Amino acid sequence: MEQQDTKEHSPEHRITTAELGPFCFARCSCGWRGPARRARSLARTEGRKHAVG
């Protein structure tokens, strides 16, 4: 299941989250992918940090 982050980011960094089994990870339209996490909130936070710099 994929979810788009509700906060707006620059067009180069469009953050989504995806689930793989019991894990969730953030990924970006620029190709970046965060580490798999059990907590969705942590994956979203890492995605936001990537998007802002």
N, C-alpha and C positions, 0 to 999 in steps of 0.2 A: 504494500500500500504506500503510495507516494503522496506527500502533502507539501504544498507550497507554503513557505514562510509568509506570514501575514504582513510583515514589515517590508516597505519598499526599499530596494537597493538599486545601485547603478545597473544599467543594462548588461554590463560585462559580468556581473556577479548576481545571478539569479539562484537563490538557495532553495533546495528542496530537501526533504527527508525521505528516506526509504527504509523499509524493514526487510530483514533477511533472517528468517527463523526468529529466535528470541532477541535479536539485535537490531538496532536502529543506527543509521549513519546519515550524516549530512553530505550533500553533494552540490556542486556548483556548475553553472553553465560554462565556466571557463575550463572545466576538466578536473578541478580539485575534488577530492573525496576524503572525508574525515574518517577517523578510526571507528570501528563498530563499538557501540555502547549499548548497555542494557537500559539506560535511562534516556528516554526521548528528549527530555529537557536538556540534558548535557549535550546531546548531538545537535540540537537547535542552537544552543549557546556557542558551540564551536563553529557552526556555520555562520552565525552573526559576526563572530570575531574575524573569521576569514574575509567576510564581505567588507568590513570596515578597514581592514589593513593588516 
